Amino acid sequence: MIRDVDRSEVIGPRVIDSPVLGGISARELSGGVKTLIAIYKMPEKIFNASACGDNCAK
């Protein structure tokens, strides 16, 4: 999801390489990616995915 939506690569447990921001933490990922990860990890919860961008649709 991180690679597909944010076009970033996970380098290590706490470092993500963003083509726009450089080295970032998971806190700095887009809201769309964070929502998708939450949906995946907690399927019993209800999330509002309508705020996610079109790049999150697939």
mmCIF file of the N, C-alpha and C atoms, coordinates in Angstrom:
data_MODEL
# 
_entry.id   MODEL 
# 
loop_
_atom_site.group_PDB 
_atom_site.id 
_atom_site.type_symbol 
_atom_site.label_atom_id 
_atom_site.label_alt_id 
_atom_site.label_comp_id 
_atom_site.label_asym_id 
_atom_site.label_entity_id 
_atom_site.label_seq_id 
_atom_site.pdbx_PDB_ins_code 
_atom_site.Cartn_x 
_atom_site.Cartn_y 
_atom_site.Cartn_z 
_atom_site.occupancy 
_atom_site.B_iso_or_equiv 
_atom_site.pdbx_formal_charge 
_atom_site.auth_seq_id 
_atom_site.auth_comp_id 
_atom_site.auth_asym_id 
_atom_site.auth_atom_id 
_atom_site.pdbx_PDB_model_num 
ATOM 1   N N  . MET A 1 1  ? 0.822   -1.194 0.000  1.00 0.00 ? 1  MET A N  1 
ATOM 2   C CA . MET A 1 1  ? 0.000   0.000  0.000  1.00 0.00 ? 1  MET A CA 1 
ATOM 3   C C  . MET A 1 1  ? 0.864   1.255  0.000  1.00 0.00 ? 1  MET A C  1 
ATOM 4   N N  . ILE A 1 2  ? 1.927   1.228  0.789  1.00 0.00 ? 2  ILE A N  1 
ATOM 5   C CA . ILE A 1 2  ? 2.800   2.405  0.864  1.00 0.00 ? 2  ILE A CA 1 
ATOM 6   C C  . ILE A 1 2  ? 3.446   2.674  -0.488 1.00 0.00 ? 2  ILE A C  1 
ATOM 7   N N  . ARG A 1 3  ? 3.908   1.632  -1.141 1.00 0.00 ? 3  ARG A N  1 
ATOM 8   C CA . ARG A 1 3  ? 4.546   1.783  -2.450 1.00 0.00 ? 3  ARG A CA 1 
ATOM 9   C C  . ARG A 1 3  ? 3.528   2.214  -3.502 1.00 0.00 ? 3  ARG A C  1 
ATOM 10  N N  . ASP A 1 4  ? 2.374   1.602  -3.479 1.00 0.00 ? 4  ASP A N  1 
ATOM 11  C CA . ASP A 1 4  ? 1.363   1.849  -4.509 1.00 0.00 ? 4  ASP A CA 1 
ATOM 12  C C  . ASP A 1 4  ? 0.726   3.234  -4.383 1.00 0.00 ? 4  ASP A C  1 
ATOM 13  N N  . VAL A 1 5  ? 0.346   3.624  -3.187 1.00 0.00 ? 5  VAL A N  1 
ATOM 14  C CA . VAL A 1 5  ? -0.384  4.882  -3.001 1.00 0.00 ? 5  VAL A CA 1 
ATOM 15  C C  . VAL A 1 5  ? 0.562   6.078  -2.856 1.00 0.00 ? 5  VAL A C  1 
ATOM 16  N N  . ASP A 1 6  ? 1.534   5.979  -1.951 1.00 0.00 ? 6  ASP A N  1 
ATOM 17  C CA . ASP A 1 6  ? 2.436   7.111  -1.697 1.00 0.00 ? 6  ASP A CA 1 
ATOM 18  C C  . ASP A 1 6  ? 3.699   7.082  -2.544 1.00 0.00 ? 6  ASP A C  1 
ATOM 19  N N  . ARG A 1 7  ? 3.898   6.001  -3.302 1.00 0.00 ? 7  ARG A N  1 
ATOM 20  C CA . ARG A 1 7  ? 5.101   5.844  -4.122 1.00 0.00 ? 7  ARG A CA 1 
ATOM 21  C C  . ARG A 1 7  ? 6.384   5.965  -3.281 1.00 0.00 ? 7  ARG A C  1 
ATOM 22  N N  . SER A 1 8  ? 6.318   5.393  -2.090 1.00 0.00 ? 8  SER A N  1 
ATOM 23  C CA . SER A 1 8  ? 7.440   5.406  -1.157 1.00 0.00 ? 8  SER A CA 1 
ATOM 24  C C  . SER A 1 8  ? 7.879   3.981  -0.863 1.00 0.00 ? 8  SER A C  1 
ATOM 25  N N  . GLU A 1 9  ? 9.124   3.833  -0.441 1.00 0.00 ? 9  GLU A N  1 
ATOM 26  C CA . GLU A 1 9  ? 9.686   2.515  -0.127 1.00 0.00 ? 9  GLU A CA 1 
ATOM 27  C C  . GLU A 1 9  ? 9.989   2.415  1.364  1.00 0.00 ? 9  GLU A C  1 
ATOM 28  N N  . VAL A 1 10 ? 9.611   1.295  1.968  1.00 0.00 ? 10 VAL A N  1 
ATOM 29  C CA . VAL A 1 10 ? 9.956   1.043  3.362  1.00 0.00 ? 10 VAL A CA 1 
ATOM 30  C C  . VAL A 1 10 ? 11.400  0.572  3.389  1.00 0.00 ? 10 VAL A C  1 
ATOM 31  N N  . ILE A 1 11 ? 12.244  1.344  4.058  1.00 0.00 ? 11 ILE A N  1 
ATOM 32  C CA . ILE A 1 11 ? 13.674  1.040  4.144  1.00 0.00 ? 11 ILE A CA 1 
ATOM 33  C C  . ILE A 1 11 ? 13.971  0.180  5.372  1.00 0.00 ? 11 ILE A C  1 
ATOM 34  N N  . GLY A 1 12 ? 13.306  0.476  6.452  1.00 0.00 ? 12 GLY A N  1 
ATOM 35  C CA . GLY A 1 12 ? 13.511  -0.251 7.698  1.00 0.00 ? 12 GLY A CA 1 
ATOM 36  C C  . GLY A 1 12 ? 12.286  -0.094 8.585  1.00 0.00 ? 12 GLY A C  1 
ATOM 37  N N  . PRO A 1 13 ? 12.346  -0.597 9.815  1.00 0.00 ? 13 PRO A N  1 
ATOM 38  C CA . PRO A 1 13 ? 11.185  -0.566 10.697 1.00 0.00 ? 13 PRO A CA 1 
ATOM 39  C C  . PRO A 1 13 ? 10.671  0.846  10.993 1.00 0.00 ? 13 PRO A C  1 
ATOM 40  N N  . ARG A 1 14 ? 11.552  1.835  10.914 1.00 0.00 ? 14 ARG A N  1 
ATOM 41  C CA . ARG A 1 14 ? 11.143  3.200  11.260 1.00 0.00 ? 14 ARG A CA 1 
ATOM 42  C C  . ARG A 1 14 ? 11.483  4.231  10.196 1.00 0.00 ? 14 ARG A C  1 
ATOM 43  N N  . VAL A 1 15 ? 11.884  3.785  9.018  1.00 0.00 ? 15 VAL A N  1 
ATOM 44  C CA . VAL A 1 15 ? 12.289  4.714  7.967  1.00 0.00 ? 15 VAL A CA 1 
ATOM 45  C C  . VAL A 1 15 ? 11.608  4.360  6.648  1.00 0.00 ? 15 VAL A C  1 
ATOM 46  N N  . ILE A 1 16 ? 10.981  5.358  6.056  1.00 0.00 ? 16 ILE A N  1 
ATOM 47  C CA . ILE A 1 16 ? 10.335  5.222  4.756  1.00 0.00 ? 16 ILE A CA 1 
ATOM 48  C C  . ILE A 1 16 ? 10.941  6.267  3.835  1.00 0.00 ? 16 ILE A C  1 
ATOM 49  N N  . ASP A 1 17 ? 11.321  5.862  2.642  1.00 0.00 ? 17 ASP A N  1 
ATOM 50  C CA . ASP A 1 17 ? 11.928  6.778  1.682  1.00 0.00 ? 17 ASP A CA 1 
ATOM 51  C C  . ASP A 1 17 ? 10.846  7.321  0.753  1.00 0.00 ? 17 ASP A C  1 
ATOM 52  N N  . SER A 1 18 ? 10.538  8.599  0.919  1.00 0.00 ? 18 SER A N  1 
ATOM 53  C CA . SER A 1 18 ? 9.528   9.268  0.102  1.00 0.00 ? 18 SER A CA 1 
ATOM 54  C C  . SER A 1 18 ? 10.214  10.042 -1.015 1.00 0.00 ? 18 SER A C  1 
ATOM 55  N N  . PRO A 1 19 ? 9.715   9.944  -2.254 1.00 0.00 ? 19 PRO A N  1 
ATOM 56  C CA . PRO A 1 19 ? 10.336  10.686 -3.345 1.00 0.00 ? 19 PRO A CA 1 
ATOM 57  C C  . PRO A 1 19 ? 10.155  12.199 -3.193 1.00 0.00 ? 19 PRO A C  1 
ATOM 58  N N  . VAL A 1 20 ? 9.196   12.615 -2.403 1.00 0.00 ? 20 VAL A N  1 
ATOM 59  C CA . VAL A 1 20 ? 8.931   14.047 -2.217 1.00 0.00 ? 20 VAL A CA 1 
ATOM 60  C C  . VAL A 1 20 ? 9.586   14.578 -0.949 1.00 0.00 ? 20 VAL A C  1 
ATOM 61  N N  . LEU A 1 21 ? 9.463   13.826 0.147  1.00 0.00 ? 21 LEU A N  1 
ATOM 62  C CA . LEU A 1 21 ? 9.912   14.313 1.456  1.00 0.00 ? 21 LEU A CA 1 
ATOM 63  C C  . LEU A 1 21 ? 11.253  13.752 1.917  1.00 0.00 ? 21 LEU A C  1 
ATOM 64  N N  . GLY A 1 22 ? 11.786  12.767 1.221  1.00 0.00 ? 22 GLY A N  1 
ATOM 65  C CA . GLY A 1 22 ? 13.015  12.110 1.659  1.00 0.00 ? 22 GLY A CA 1 
ATOM 66  C C  . GLY A 1 22 ? 12.691  11.063 2.713  1.00 0.00 ? 22 GLY A C  1 
ATOM 67  N N  . GLY A 1 23 ? 13.557  10.911 3.707  1.00 0.00 ? 23 GLY A N  1 
ATOM 68  C CA . GLY A 1 23 ? 13.346  9.936  4.775  1.00 0.00 ? 23 GLY A CA 1 
ATOM 69  C C  . GLY A 1 23 ? 12.267  10.413 5.736  1.00 0.00 ? 23 GLY A C  1 
ATOM 70  N N  . ILE A 1 24 ? 11.231  9.606  5.921  1.00 0.00 ? 24 ILE A N  1 
ATOM 71  C CA . ILE A 1 24 ? 10.122  9.969  6.802  1.00 0.00 ? 24 ILE A CA 1 
ATOM 72  C C  . ILE A 1 24 ? 9.783   8.814  7.731  1.00 0.00 ? 24 ILE A C  1 
ATOM 73  N N  . SER A 1 25 ? 8.985   9.117  8.748  1.00 0.00 ? 25 SER A N  1 
ATOM 74  C CA . SER A 1 25 ? 8.470   8.072  9.636  1.00 0.00 ? 25 SER A CA 1 
ATOM 75  C C  . SER A 1 25 ? 7.058   7.702  9.186  1.00 0.00 ? 25 SER A C  1 
ATOM 76  N N  . ALA A 1 26 ? 6.499   6.679  9.788  1.00 0.00 ? 26 ALA A N  1 
ATOM 77  C CA . ALA A 1 26 ? 5.141   6.254  9.449  1.00 0.00 ? 26 ALA A CA 1 
ATOM 78  C C  . ALA A 1 26 ? 4.115   7.342  9.762  1.00 0.00 ? 26 ALA A C  1 
ATOM 79  N N  . ARG A 1 27 ? 4.415   8.189  10.706 1.00 0.00 ? 27 ARG A N  1 
ATOM 80  C CA . ARG A 1 27 ? 3.502   9.291  11.052 1.00 0.00 ? 27 ARG A CA 1 
ATOM 81  C C  . ARG A 1 27 ? 3.312   10.263 9.900  1.00 0.00 ? 27 ARG A C  1 
ATOM 82  N N  . GLU A 1 28 ? 4.292   10.328 9.021  1.00 0.00 ? 28 GLU A N  1 
ATOM 83  C CA . GLU A 1 28 ? 4.255   11.286 7.921  1.00 0.00 ? 28 GLU A CA 1 
ATOM 84  C C  . GLU A 1 28 ? 3.685   10.710 6.622  1.00 0.00 ? 28 GLU A C  1 
ATOM 85  N N  . LEU A 1 29 ? 3.202   9.477  6.668  1.00 0.00 ? 29 LEU A N  1 
ATOM 86  C CA . LEU A 1 29 ? 2.524   8.902  5.501  1.00 0.00 ? 29 LEU A CA 1 
ATOM 87  C C  . LEU A 1 29 ? 1.225   9.659  5.255  1.00 0.00 ? 29 LEU A C  1 
ATOM 88  N N  . SER A 1 30 ? 0.696   9.520  4.056  1.00 0.00 ? 30 SER A N  1 
ATOM 89  C CA . SER A 1 30 ? -0.572  10.183 3.742  1.00 0.00 ? 30 SER A CA 1 
ATOM 90  C C  . SER A 1 30 ? -1.698  9.600  4.582  1.00 0.00 ? 30 SER A C  1 
ATOM 91  N N  . GLY A 1 31 ? -2.733  10.403 4.768  1.00 0.00 ? 31 GLY A N  1 
ATOM 92  C CA . GLY A 1 31 ? -3.897  9.944  5.509  1.00 0.00 ? 31 GLY A CA 1 
ATOM 93  C C  . GLY A 1 31 ? -4.575  8.767  4.831  1.00 0.00 ? 31 GLY A C  1 
ATOM 94  N N  . GLY A 1 32 ? -4.531  8.740  3.505  1.00 0.00 ? 32 GLY A N  1 
ATOM 95  C CA . GLY A 1 32 ? -5.135  7.632  2.761  1.00 0.00 ? 32 GLY A CA 1 
ATOM 96  C C  . GLY A 1 32 ? -4.474  6.306  3.069  1.00 0.00 ? 32 GLY A C  1 
ATOM 97  N N  . VAL A 1 33 ? -3.144  6.296  3.074  1.00 0.00 ? 33 VAL A N  1 
ATOM 98  C CA . VAL A 1 33 ? -2.412  5.055  3.375  1.00 0.00 ? 33 VAL A CA 1 
ATOM 99  C C  . VAL A 1 33 ? -2.667  4.624  4.812  1.00 0.00 ? 33 VAL A C  1 
ATOM 100 N N  . LYS A 1 34 ? -2.658  5.578  5.722  1.00 0.00 ? 34 LYS A N  1 
ATOM 101 C CA . LYS A 1 34 ? -2.910  5.228  7.124  1.00 0.00 ? 34 LYS A CA 1 
ATOM 102 C C  . LYS A 1 34 ? -4.312  4.639  7.303  1.00 0.00 ? 34 LYS A C  1 
ATOM 103 N N  . THR A 1 35 ? -5.295  5.193  6.598  1.00 0.00 ? 35 THR A N  1 
ATOM 104 C CA . THR A 1 35 ? -6.656  4.663  6.677  1.00 0.00 ? 35 THR A CA 1 
ATOM 105 C C  . THR A 1 35 ? -6.725  3.258  6.089  1.00 0.00 ? 35 THR A C  1 
ATOM 106 N N  . LEU A 1 36 ? -6.086  3.030  4.937  1.00 0.00 ? 36 LEU A N  1 
ATOM 107 C CA . LEU A 1 36 ? -6.085  1.703  4.322  1.00 0.00 ? 36 LEU A CA 1 
ATOM 108 C C  . LEU A 1 36 ? -5.437  0.662  5.228  1.00 0.00 ? 36 LEU A C  1 
ATOM 109 N N  . ILE A 1 37 ? -4.341  1.021  5.869  1.00 0.00 ? 37 ILE A N  1 
ATOM 110 C CA . ILE A 1 37 ? -3.666  0.095  6.790  1.00 0.00 ? 37 ILE A CA 1 
ATOM 111 C C  . ILE A 1 37 ? -4.583  -0.210 7.978  1.00 0.00 ? 37 ILE A C  1 
ATOM 112 N N  . ALA A 1 38 ? -5.256  0.812  8.499  1.00 0.00 ? 38 ALA A N  1 
ATOM 113 C CA . ALA A 1 38 ? -6.180  0.599  9.616  1.00 0.00 ? 38 ALA A CA 1 
ATOM 114 C C  . ALA A 1 38 ? -7.331  -0.317 9.209  1.00 0.00 ? 38 ALA A C  1 
ATOM 115 N N  . ILE A 1 39 ? -7.874  -0.128 7.997  1.00 0.00 ? 39 ILE A N  1 
ATOM 116 C CA . ILE A 1 39 ? -8.947  -0.995 7.500  1.00 0.00 ? 39 ILE A CA 1 
ATOM 117 C C  . ILE A 1 39 ? -8.459  -2.437 7.409  1.00 0.00 ? 39 ILE A C  1 
ATOM 118 N N  . TYR A 1 40 ? -7.241  -2.631 6.920  1.00 0.00 ? 40 TYR A N  1 
ATOM 119 C CA . TYR A 1 40 ? -6.672  -3.968 6.770  1.00 0.00 ? 40 TYR A CA 1 
ATOM 120 C C  . TYR A 1 40 ? -6.424  -4.630 8.123  1.00 0.00 ? 40 TYR A C  1 
ATOM 121 N N  . LYS A 1 41 ? -5.885  -3.863 9.068  1.00 0.00 ? 41 LYS A N  1 
ATOM 122 C CA . LYS A 1 41 ? -5.515  -4.433 10.368 1.00 0.00 ? 41 LYS A CA 1 
ATOM 123 C C  . LYS A 1 41 ? -6.695  -4.604 11.321 1.00 0.00 ? 41 LYS A C  1 
ATOM 124 N N  . MET A 1 42 ? -7.742  -3.785 11.142 1.00 0.00 ? 42 MET A N  1 
ATOM 125 C CA . MET A 1 42 ? -8.888  -3.838 12.046 1.00 0.00 ? 42 MET A CA 1 
ATOM 126 C C  . MET A 1 42 ? -10.190 -3.940 11.248 1.00 0.00 ? 42 MET A C  1 
ATOM 127 N N  . PRO A 1 43 ? -10.422 -5.075 10.570 1.00 0.00 ? 43 PRO A N  1 
ATOM 128 C CA . PRO A 1 43 ? -11.602 -5.194 9.705  1.00 0.00 ? 43 PRO A CA 1 
ATOM 129 C C  . PRO A 1 43 ? -12.939 -5.137 10.462 1.00 0.00 ? 43 PRO A C  1 
ATOM 130 N N  . GLU A 1 44 ? -12.902 -5.316 11.762 1.00 0.00 ? 44 GLU A N  1 
ATOM 131 C CA . GLU A 1 44 ? -14.132 -5.275 12.547 1.00 0.00 ? 44 GLU A CA 1 
ATOM 132 C C  . GLU A 1 44 ? -14.605 -3.842 12.802 1.00 0.00 ? 44 GLU A C  1 
ATOM 133 N N  . LYS A 1 45 ? -13.755 -2.867 12.568 1.00 0.00 ? 45 LYS A N  1 
ATOM 134 C CA . LYS A 1 45 ? -14.084 -1.452 12.776 1.00 0.00 ? 45 LYS A CA 1 
ATOM 135 C C  . LYS A 1 45 ? -14.677 -0.855 11.508 1.00 0.00 ? 45 LYS A C  1 
ATOM 136 N N  . ILE A 1 46 ? -15.324 0.286  11.650 1.00 0.00 ? 46 ILE A N  1 
ATOM 137 C CA . ILE A 1 46 ? -15.894 1.005  10.512 1.00 0.00 ? 46 ILE A CA 1 
ATOM 138 C C  . ILE A 1 46 ? -15.060 2.266  10.290 1.00 0.00 ? 46 ILE A C  1 
ATOM 139 N N  . PHE A 1 47 ? -14.641 2.472  9.046  1.00 0.00 ? 47 PHE A N  1 
ATOM 140 C CA . PHE A 1 47 ? -13.825 3.636  8.690  1.00 0.00 ? 47 PHE A CA 1 
ATOM 141 C C  . PHE A 1 47 ? -14.498 4.407  7.568  1.00 0.00 ? 47 PHE A C  1 
ATOM 142 N N  . ASN A 1 48 ? -14.283 5.712  7.546  1.00 0.00 ? 48 ASN A N  1 
ATOM 143 C CA . ASN A 1 48 ? -14.793 6.557  6.468  1.00 0.00 ? 48 ASN A CA 1 
ATOM 144 C C  . ASN A 1 48 ? -13.695 6.686  5.413  1.00 0.00 ? 48 ASN A C  1 
ATOM 145 N N  . ALA A 1 49 ? -13.782 5.863  4.393  1.00 0.00 ? 49 ALA A N  1 
ATOM 146 C CA . ALA A 1 49 ? -12.767 5.883  3.340  1.00 0.00 ? 49 ALA A CA 1 
ATOM 147 C C  . ALA A 1 49 ? -13.080 6.905  2.254  1.00 0.00 ? 49 ALA A C  1 
ATOM 148 N N  . SER A 1 50 ? -14.187 7.624  2.375  1.00 0.00 ? 50 SER A N  1 
ATOM 149 C CA . SER A 1 50 ? -14.545 8.606  1.350  1.00 0.00 ? 50 SER A CA 1 
ATOM 150 C C  . SER A 1 50 ? -13.566 9.780  1.343  1.00 0.00 ? 50 SER A C  1 
ATOM 151 N N  . ALA A 1 51 ? -12.838 9.989  2.431  1.00 0.00 ? 51 ALA A N  1 
ATOM 152 C CA . ALA A 1 51 ? -11.854 11.062 2.485  1.00 0.00 ? 51 ALA A CA 1 
ATOM 153 C C  . ALA A 1 51 ? -10.536 10.670 1.827  1.00 0.00 ? 51 ALA A C  1 
ATOM 154 N N  . CYS A 1 52 ? -10.373 9.397  1.503  1.00 0.00 ? 52 CYS A N  1 
ATOM 155 C CA . CYS A 1 52 ? -9.157  8.931  0.834  1.00 0.00 ? 52 CYS A CA 1 
ATOM 156 C C  . CYS A 1 52 ? -9.183  9.397  -0.621 1.00 0.00 ? 52 CYS A C  1 
ATOM 157 N N  . GLY A 1 53 ? -8.015  9.621  -1.176 1.00 0.00 ? 53 GLY A N  1 
ATOM 158 C CA . GLY A 1 53 ? -7.939  10.059 -2.561 1.00 0.00 ? 53 GLY A CA 1 
ATOM 159 C C  . GLY A 1 53 ? -8.255  8.937  -3.551 1.00 0.00 ? 53 GLY A C  1 
ATOM 160 N N  . ASP A 1 54 ? -8.370  9.308  -4.796 1.00 0.00 ? 54 ASP A N  1 
ATOM 161 C CA . ASP A 1 54 ? -8.652  8.332  -5.857 1.00 0.00 ? 54 ASP A CA 1 
ATOM 162 C C  . ASP A 1 54 ? -7.564  7.275  -5.974 1.00 0.00 ? 54 ASP A C  1 
ATOM 163 N N  . ASN A 1 55 ? -6.331  7.618  -5.579 1.00 0.00 ? 55 ASN A N  1 
ATOM 164 C CA . ASN A 1 55 ? -5.236  6.664  -5.660 1.00 0.00 ? 55 ASN A CA 1 
ATOM 165 C C  . ASN A 1 55 ? -5.392  5.518  -4.663 1.00 0.00 ? 55 ASN A C  1 
ATOM 166 N N  . CYS A 1 56 ? -6.311  5.630  -3.729 1.00 0.00 ? 56 CYS A N  1 
ATOM 167 C CA . CYS A 1 56 ? -6.559  4.576  -2.743 1.00 0.00 ? 56 CYS A CA 1 
ATOM 168 C C  . CYS A 1 56 ? -7.677  3.627  -3.180 1.00 0.00 ? 56 CYS A C  1 
ATOM 169 N N  . ALA A 1 57 ? -8.353  3.941  -4.262 1.00 0.00 ? 57 ALA A N  1 
ATOM 170 C CA . ALA A 1 57 ? -9.554  3.193  -4.654 1.00 0.00 ? 57 ALA A CA 1 
ATOM 171 C C  . ALA A 1 57 ? -9.288  1.727  -4.970 1.00 0.00 ? 57 ALA A C  1 
ATOM 172 N N  . LYS A 1 58 ? -8.178  1.423  -5.650 1.00 0.00 ? 58 LYS A N  1 
ATOM 173 C CA . LYS A 1 58 ? -7.966  0.020  -6.008 1.00 0.00 ? 58 LYS A CA 1 
ATOM 174 C C  . LYS A 1 58 ? -7.542  -0.798 -4.825 1.00 0.00 ? 58 LYS A C  1 
# 
